[in-house]
Amino acid sequence: MKSMTVHHIEEISAIVKTGRILTNESDRFSYSFDASFGTYLPDVVIQTKNVEELAELVKFANREKVPVYPRGQATCLSGGPLPVKGGMVFDLSIMDDVLEINEEDLIAIVSPGVLTSDIHKAAEQKGLMYPPDPSSSHVSTIGGNLAENSGGPRGLKYGVTKDYVIGLEIITPQGEIIQTGGRTVKNVTGYDLTKLIVGSEGTLGIITKAILRLIPKPPASETVMAIFDSLVDAGRAISKILSSGILPSKMELMDQASIVAVENYEPSGLPKDADAMILIELDGHPAAVRDEAEQVSQVCKEVGVREVRVPQTKAEKEDVWKARKLVSPAIVRIKPTKISEDATVPRSKIPEMCRRLQEIKKKYNLHLVVFGHAGDGNLHPNIIADKSDKEEMLRVEKAVAEIFEAAIALGGTLSGEHGIGTMKAPFMEMELGAAGLNMMKSIKQALDPNNIMNPGKIFPEPGQKLVLSK
């Protein structure tokens, strides 16, 4: 990678006629971090809504071997947009002009800077639904969701972002503007470039427009709260509900530490002495969801639930789900540094993963909180620490490595929805094996031979290790 020169900045200025070029150090520092760890200063930040200008910038970058880092709102928890090798940051959050809902084709056409929650609102106004619902949807851009293949609570029933993307406009690493897929739900023409780009974390191209599939919004929903005296029993209940033929739209887990944190943060009558709590949402026909709510309650009783609560009013339901959304802001009041992981295991292994997480918590004497999308095995073990305490952060590093090892040993994966970025790159070979990782590297090399697109992500540098204790 080349360092940028005054001449490079002059050439960029000649290309960008409709946007802004930020070179002041204070501006560049604003783009040096995300919601993970590490600070990396870019050489220049470019804001333009003009796709042709972005394409010309990529052609320039490819010719001069200058790194390009696409960036949305930087809510990424794995280091996806960090400019680890300097170069140019493209601020795509300003590309928020296009949000079209087509009711007849059941699609949304969006530009990358549109907030995910705005897509939800626009679809619901037409009686439709865009299912992927990451917890950060009120602040994250759809471009970032596409790059990371984001999920969310509804992933259990409806899947993740890639399941709803049917077409893209992208800028290739050579600066060409191409279309993948289209407006049809069925499309089997050649390689599925759309699915390849979604989840590639900006390493294969820059997404400048997307066509998303929408579905009719279910007419009714019911919520069930199940309270347990054992985290492992809660895990068993999750497995038993899913094997009973019921498919909830959401099934969220909160352990005792997260229950206590939320109740201390904003009291609402949660049982602080319970070891775990499952929040379940069922959606569909009104009669069907009422019947399924009764079945879920019965299954929980068979496993040994302490109490089942079924909120009756819309306000009561909203309060239940508000408790789950408050976990993240609540736990950072305990200590300032939050390490958010999303190791995912097969559903049948949820009880064993819960047991291993408890062992890791005791072994390293850490404040480890377990919550997340338990219905699809996508647990979010969060470690609350203080990054100024070097000794504690060394214990955190070892614990995180063991969490990944446990997930993979149980047939799981490093990431269910947060992406790989810089944080998980050192563990990629552990899951994929050398041959699997090399195949991914071959795809990257073929499409981006000069390695200008988001370099330093997904693939580990020689000897790279997880370091949180700087």
C-alpha positions, -999 to +999 in steps of 0.1 A: +000+000+000+013+035-009+013+064+014-008+093+001+009+124-012-001+160-019-004+151-056-029+123-046-050+148-028-049+172-057-061+144-081-089+135-057-099+172-056-101+172-094-125+142-093-148+152-065-168+181-079-201+177-059-190+166-024-165+173+003-129+163+009-118+163+046-081+165+052-079+183+086-067+160+114-097+167+136-120+156+108-100+125+100-100+115+137-138+114+136-134+086+111-107+067+129-128+044+150-160+023+152-179+005+180-151-021+184-114-015+194-085+004+178-080+038+163-066+042+128-062+076+111-072+078+074-053+101+051-084+116+036-122+114+040-145+118+010-182+126+011-200+125-022-235+113-033-223+110-069-217+073-079-197+082-109-173+103-088-169+074-064-162+051-093-135+075-106-120+076-071-118+038-071-101+038-105-076+062-091-071+041-060-066+009-080-040+026-102-021+042-073-026+012-049-043+034-023-066+017+002-103+024+001-125+021+032-163+023+027-181+034+059-216+039+071-225+050+107-196+029+121-218+009+145-198-021+136-187-043+165-159-061+147-138-033+132-152-035+097-148+001+086-115+009+104-089+024+080-061+001+093-038+010+065-046+047+061-058+057+026-093+070+017-125+066+037-157+069+017-184+083+040-215+065+025-238+076+053-246+107+033-260+086+004-295+085+019-317+099-009-333+068-023-360+049-004-387+036-027-413+010-017-429-009-046-461-026-033-468-046-065-433-061-068-429-063-030-395-046-031-377-017-016-350+002-036-325+020-012-293+038-013-266+027+012-269+056+037-306+050+045-312+040+081-325+005+085-353+017+108-365+041+081-369+011+057-389-007+085-412+024+088-417+029+051-426-008+045-450-009+075-469+022+061-477-001+032-487-031+053-454-047+045-423-058+064-385-058+059-377-086+084-340-081+093-340-060+125-305-056+141-306-039+175-288-010+160-314-004+133-323+031+145-287+042+139-271+017+115-273+022+077-285-005+053-251-003+036-234-014+068-261-041+073-254-054+038-216-054+043-219-074+075-249-095+066-267-083+097-293-103+115-314-095+146-341-110+168-363-120+139-336-140+123-349-171+139-380-172+117-371-149+088-334-152+083-307-125+079-300-096+055-287-118+026-321-136+025-338-103+015-313-088-010-322-096-047-302-070-065-273-046-060-255-018-078-218-020-069-185-004-078-159-031-085-123-028-073-114-016-109-139+012-107-166-003-129-203+002-120-222-031-123-256-045-115-261-079-098-295-097-096-325-075-102-362-070-092-373-106-096-374-130-066-362-159-088-329-153-106-305-181-113-285-165-141-248-175-136-229-170-103-249-154-075-228-122-072-254-106-050-250-131-022-212-130-026-211-093-021-235-093+009-214-101+039-181-095+022-175-065+045-165-041+017-136-063+006-149-071-029-167-039-039-187-008-028-225-011-026-242+020-040-278+008-043-298-023-032-331-040-041-346-056-010-374-082-009-404-073+013-431-096+028-466-089+040-467-079+076-482-107+099-517-096+112-511-105+149-484-113+175-483-127+210-455-124+236-445-149+262-420-143+291-406-174+307-386-171+340-361-198+350-340-207+381-313-222+358-297-209+327-291-244+314-328-252+319-336-221+299-314-235+271-332-268+273-366-250+270-354-232+238-344-265+222-377-282+233-399-254+220-382-254+186-384-292+183-421-291+192-430-277+158-434-241+168-413-214+150-414-181+170-405-149+152-382-140+181-367-160+210-344-139+232-324-150+262-313-128+292-292-143+320-293-131+356-265-105+351-284-088+323-317-090+342-302-073+372-284-047+351-317-038+333-337-037+365-312-015+382-310+008+351-348+012+346-369-008+371-399-026+356-405-055+380-381-081+364-372-110+387-336-101+398-332-135+416-340-155+384-311-172+367-324-166+332-354-153+312-366-162+277-387-137+257-407-152+229-427-135+201-451-155+179-466-139+148-492-149+122-530-155+123-546-143+156-561-177+165-529-195+156-506-173+177-529-175+207-528-213+204-490-214+200-486-191+231-504-217+251-482-245+237-450-226+245-462-220+280-469-257+284-434-267+271-417-243+295-437-259+324-425-294+314-389-282+315-393-267+350-401-230+344-406-209+376-432-186+360-447-178+327-461-143+320-482-135+289-486-097+286-522-088+275-520-052+262-498-036+236-481-015+263-473-045+283-458-063+253-437-032+245-424-031+281-412-067+278-392-061+246-380-028+259-362-047+287-343-067+261-333-036+242-320-020+274-294-047+281-266-030+262-270+005+277-276-010+312-245-032+314-221-004+304-230+014+336-213-014+355-179-008+337-171+014+308-157-012+283-180-036+265-167-065+244-196-077+224-193-112+208-218-133+189-205-168+188-232-190+174-239-227+180-264-253+167-297-250+186-293-284+202-260-272+218-274-240+234-276-256+269-239-269+266-228-235+254-245-218+283-227-242+307-193-235+291-199-197+292-205-200+330-173-219+333-153-193+314-169-165+335-156-182+367-123-193+353-112-157+344-132-139+371-149-116+347-182-098+345-197-119+316-233-113+306-252-137+284-281-125+262-290-127+226-310-144+199-310-178+216-336-193+192-311-195+164-282-203+187-268-167+182-258-159+218-242-126+227-217-132+255-207-096+265-178-090+288-179-058+308-145-045+318-123-014+321-098-011+293-075+010+315-070-022+337-043-040+316-044-071+337-082-075+334-080-069+296-054-097+293-079-120+310-106-108+286-085-117+256-080-152+269-117-155+277-128-143+242-105-169+226-120-196+247-155-185+238-147-189+201-130-222+207-161-235+226-185-224+199-164-241+171-159-272+192-197-275+195-201-272+157-208-235+157-192-204+141-172-173+151-200-149+141-237-151+135-242-114+125-214-091+137-189-099+110-152-107+112-134-074+105-102-071+125-115-086+158-121-121+146-096-124+118-070-142+140-095-171+145-106-176+109-084-206+102-096-223+134-131-224+119-124-227+081-091-246+081-062-235+059-077-248+027-111-230+033-094-198+042-072-200+011-102-204-011-116-171+003-083-155-002-083-167-039-116-150-045-104-118-030-072-119-050-091-126-082-115-097-078-092-073-061-056-081-071-042-048-058-059-054-024-073-019-023-108-027-010-110-026+028-075-042+033-067-057+067-102-072+072-113-109+074-080-123+066-054-124+094-020-108+089+009-133+097+011-137+135-019-115+141-036-121+175-065-106+193-052-076+213-075-056+235-050-045+262-032-017+244 
